[in-house]
């Protein structure tokens, strides 16, 4: 009795699997994480305030980002840098990120830039630099920093539709004003 087992393509295109003389199924895989996959599809973004002047040593909101998409966005990484304007502070500064930023006002719009060149996707994200906002609750991210210094960190935070997240700086030992920028890299979560 002879048996014939055929592995067929479920899409109906007629592709068959290759089996070698030792009955091993031949495969080749391509592995990408979701961030890379979404970047290739034009579904990933970068938000950067660019350099701005902070004129106080108190905790100050640098960037507030609100997700107005219909799906979660994933904030893959955050970055912040300071530049020397006056004398360097005597203590390290603090960076914080807070979920649930509400009650903010003012600020200047920051563009949301697609990480795929030539992609035309229109983002439903609101990004504001230097808004007026009073931090509340516990920070989800907490990091020290100096002047001058650049910080980049993979963080992977999920921001559901309608939610906001704020990045703040506090530099009690600094001479003001000092220059700083802040931002996120992220992507729109794939539909499941």
C-alpha positions in Angstrom: 0.0 0.0 0.0 1.4 3.4 -0.9 0.6 6.6 0.9 0.9 10.1 -0.5 0.8 13.0 1.9 0.7 16.4 0.3 0.9 19.7 2.2 -1.0 22.2 0.1 -1.2 26.0 0.1 -4.3 27.2 1.9 -4.5 30.3 -0.2 -5.5 28.4 -3.3 -2.4 29.4 -5.3 -1.3 25.8 -5.7 2.1 26.0 -3.9 3.4 22.7 -2.5 6.0 22.2 0.3 9.4 20.8 -0.5 10.3 17.6 1.3 13.9 16.2 1.0 15.1 12.6 0.6 15.2 12.2 4.4 11.5 13.3 4.7 12.3 16.7 6.2 10.1 19.6 5.4 12.2 22.4 4.0 11.4 25.9 5.4 12.9 29.3 5.4 11.7 31.9 7.8 11.9 35.6 8.1 11.5 36.9 11.6 10.6 40.6 12.3 9.5 42.2 15.5 6.3 44.2 15.3 8.1 47.5 15.4 10.1 46.6 12.3 7.1 45.2 10.5 5.0 48.3 11.2 7.9 50.5 10.1 8.0 48.7 6.7 4.3 49.2 6.3 4.4 52.9 7.1 2.7 52.4 10.5 5.5 53.6 12.7 6.3 57.2 13.8 8.8 59.5 15.4 7.9 62.5 17.6 10.6 65.0 18.4 10.2 68.4 20.1 13.6 69.6 18.9 15.6 71.9 21.1 13.5 74.2 23.3 14.4 76.5 26.2 13.3 75.6 29.8 13.4 78.7 32.1 12.6 77.0 35.4 14.2 74.4 37.6 10.7 73.1 38.7 9.2 69.9 37.1 8.1 71.0 33.7 6.1 69.2 31.0 8.2 68.8 27.9 5.9 66.7 25.7 2.3 65.4 26.0 1.2 62.9 23.5 -2.5 61.8 23.1 -3.6 58.7 21.1 -6.6 59.6 19.0 -6.3 56.5 16.9 -8.8 53.6 17.1 -6.1 51.1 18.2 -3.4 51.1 20.8 -0.1 52.8 19.9 3.1 51.3 21.3 5.8 53.7 22.4 8.9 51.7 21.5 11.5 54.1 22.9 11.9 57.5 24.5 14.7 60.0 24.1 15.7 63.2 25.8 18.8 65.4 25.5 20.0 68.5 27.3 22.4 71.1 26.2 24.5 73.5 28.2 23.2 77.1 28.1 24.3 78.4 31.5 26.4 76.8 34.2 26.0 73.0 34.7 23.8 72.1 37.6 25.1 70.8 40.8 22.7 67.8 40.9 21.4 65.4 38.3 18.1 66.3 36.7 15.1 64.0 36.7 13.1 62.8 33.7 9.7 61.3 34.2 6.9 59.9 32.1 3.3 59.8 33.3 0.3 58.0 31.9 -3.1 59.7 32.2 -2.0 63.2 31.5 -5.2 65.3 31.7 -6.0 68.9 32.3 -3.2 70.3 30.2 -3.4 73.5 28.2 -1.5 75.5 25.7 1.7 74.2 24.2 2.9 74.1 20.6 2.1 71.3 18.1 4.8 68.9 17.3 4.7 67.0 14.0 4.3 63.2 14.0 6.7 61.9 11.3 6.4 58.6 9.5 9.4 56.3 9.9 8.9 55.1 6.3 10.1 57.5 3.7 7.4 58.5 1.3 4.5 57.0 3.3 1.4 59.2 3.3 -0.3 57.9 6.4 -2.1 60.7 8.4 -1.5 60.2 12.1 -4.3 60.7 14.7 -1.9 61.6 17.4 -1.7 64.9 19.2 1.8 66.0 20.4 2.3 69.2 22.3 5.6 70.7 23.5 5.9 72.8 26.6 2.2 72.7 27.6 1.0 73.9 31.0 0.4 70.8 33.1 0.7 69.8 36.7 2.0 66.2 37.1 -0.1 63.8 39.2 0.2 60.2 40.1 3.2 57.9 39.9 5.5 58.1 36.9 5.8 55.0 34.7 9.3 56.0 33.7 11.9 57.7 36.0 15.4 58.5 34.8 18.2 60.8 36.0 20.1 63.0 33.5 22.8 65.6 33.3 23.8 68.6 31.2 24.8 68.0 28.5 23.6 64.5 28.0 21.5 62.4 25.6 19.4 59.5 26.8 17.7 56.9 24.6 15.9 53.9 26.1 13.7 51.1 24.8 10.6 51.2 27.0 7.6 49.5 25.1 4.6 51.3 26.6 1.0 50.7 25.4 -1.2 53.8 25.0 -4.8 52.9 24.4 -7.1 55.2 22.3 -8.0 58.4 24.1 -5.1 58.2 26.6 -2.2 60.6 27.0 1.3 60.3 28.3 3.6 63.2 29.4 7.4 63.5 29.6 8.7 66.0 32.2 12.0 67.3 33.3 13.1 68.7 36.7 16.6 70.1 37.1 16.8 71.7 40.6 20.6 72.2 40.4 20.7 73.9 37.0 21.2 77.5 36.0 18.3 78.5 33.7 17.5 78.6 31.0 18.8 75.3 29.6 18.0 73.7 26.3 16.3 70.3 26.0 14.5 68.1 23.6 12.3 65.0 24.1 10.4 62.5 22.0 9.1 59.0 21.3 9.5 56.4 18.6 6.5 54.1 18.3 4.0 52.3 16.1 0.3 51.5 15.6 -0.4 48.1 17.1 -1.3 45.5 14.5 -4.9 44.3 14.5 -5.3 40.9 16.1 
